[in-house]
Amino acid sequence: MKIEHLAIWVDDLERMKEFYSKYFDMQSGEKYTNSAKQCTSNFLHFGREMTRLEIMHKPCLQEVQPEGNSKRNNRTTGNGYYESVIPDPEGNQVEITE
């Protein structure tokens, strides 16, 4: 199975694009604007498989406060992988496994 892309709604499209580009070495495509739905988005991709993340913004969506805390959680998983969980600039928890 191959997941074509994942998507998240964000408050600040440019800030989030910069974060994922800088820390995950993702490349960004052109910004897409759907005037009829008042929605903008960017696709970012990385790796040989061109894994994609779509970040989307719509001004009229109700602002939701992120749950959880913003502390970093670093640990080794049961099968020996190093894992870290960090918040992105909007509080979404991002799990990184090496």
PyMOL commands that set and color helices and strands:
alter all, ss='L'
color gray80, all
select helices_A, chain A and resi 13-24
alter helices_A, ss='H'
color red, helices_A
select strands_A, chain A and resi 5-9+27-28+32-34+39-46+51-57+73-76+82-87+93-97
alter strands_A, ss='S'
color yellow, strands_A
deselect
rebuild
show_as cartoon
